[in-house]
Amino acid sequence: MGVQKKNEKVRTCYLYMMSANVWTGIYSPDSGRTWKTSDETEVDFLKYANWCSDRPAVNISGQRCVTFSCCSCYYDLDCSNTAQHALCKKPIF
């Protein structure tokens, strides 16, 4: 695959993520005390971006899901009543 085609795939993925909040596969089963990933890999998401303002929320009880927002930051939501787009981990190339 040529460099131009690879760059276009990366640009398309980035534009999609910037247009909607996307669930990262990260969640907290205990109101934000601990964070886990749906595929049981290491939870290291904060080395890639920061929480959005006023996040993580303190007024959400139960299971919380972490989304990547259009503002390039992490946002946590109540998993029990919020539908989100999902981001799957897969090699681009």
C-alpha positions as CSV (number, residue, x, y, z in Angstrom):
1,M,0.0,0.0,0.0
2,G,1.4,3.4,-1.0
3,V,2.1,6.2,1.5
4,Q,-0.7,8.3,0.1
5,K,-3.3,5.5,0.6
6,K,-2.0,4.9,4.2
7,N,-2.3,8.6,5.0
8,E,-5.8,8.7,3.6
9,K,-6.9,5.8,5.9
10,V,-5.4,7.5,8.9
11,R,-7.1,10.8,8.0
12,T,-10.5,9.0,7.6
13,C,-10.2,7.3,11.0
14,Y,-9.2,10.5,12.7
15,L,-12.1,12.5,11.1
16,Y,-14.6,9.8,12.1
17,M,-13.3,9.9,15.7
18,M,-13.6,13.7,15.8
19,S,-17.2,13.7,14.6
20,A,-18.6,11.6,17.4
21,N,-17.8,10.5,20.9
22,V,-16.3,7.0,20.5
23,W,-16.2,4.4,23.3
24,T,-12.6,3.3,23.8
25,G,-13.3,-0.1,25.4
26,I,-12.3,1.3,28.8
27,Y,-14.8,1.1,31.6
28,S,-15.0,1.3,35.4
29,P,-17.2,-1.3,37.1
30,D,-16.9,0.5,40.5
31,S,-17.9,4.2,39.9
32,G,-14.4,5.2,38.8
33,R,-12.2,3.7,41.5
34,T,-10.6,1.4,39.0
35,W,-10.5,1.3,35.2
36,K,-10.4,-1.8,33.0
37,T,-10.4,-2.6,29.3
38,S,-12.9,-4.8,27.5
39,D,-10.1,-6.9,26.0
40,E,-8.2,-7.2,29.3
41,T,-5.1,-5.3,28.0
42,E,-3.2,-2.8,30.1
43,V,-5.1,0.3,31.1
44,D,-2.7,3.0,29.9
45,F,-5.1,5.4,28.2
46,L,-4.1,8.6,30.1
47,K,-0.6,8.6,28.5
48,Y,-2.3,9.4,25.1
49,A,-4.7,12.2,26.1
50,N,-6.1,13.9,29.2
51,W,-9.6,13.9,30.8
52,C,-11.9,16.6,29.5
53,S,-12.8,19.4,31.9
54,D,-14.8,18.3,35.0
55,R,-13.9,14.6,34.3
56,P,-13.9,12.0,35.5
57,A,-17.3,12.7,36.8
58,V,-18.0,12.3,40.5
59,N,-21.8,12.1,40.2
60,I,-22.0,8.8,38.2
61,S,-22.5,5.7,40.2
62,G,-22.2,2.1,38.8
63,Q,-20.5,1.2,35.6
64,R,-18.9,4.1,33.7
65,C,-17.6,4.0,30.1
66,V,-14.7,6.1,28.8
67,T,-15.2,7.8,25.4
68,F,-12.8,9.8,23.3
69,S,-14.6,13.1,22.6
70,C,-14.4,15.4,19.6
71,C,-12.3,17.7,21.8
72,S,-9.4,15.2,21.9
73,C,-10.0,14.3,25.5
74,Y,-11.5,11.5,27.6
75,Y,-15.1,11.8,28.9
76,D,-16.8,9.2,31.1
77,L,-20.5,8.3,30.8
78,D,-23.0,6.1,32.5
79,C,-22.7,2.8,30.6
80,S,-26.2,1.6,31.6
81,N,-28.1,4.2,29.6
82,T,-25.9,5.7,27.0
83,A,-25.3,4.2,23.5
84,Q,-21.9,5.1,21.9
85,H,-20.0,4.4,18.7
86,A,-17.2,1.9,19.5
87,L,-13.6,2.0,18.5
88,C,-12.1,-1.4,17.8
89,K,-8.3,-2.0,18.0
90,K,-7.1,-3.3,14.7
91,P,-4.0,-2.6,12.6
92,I,-4.7,0.1,10.0
93,F,-2.3,-1.3,7.5
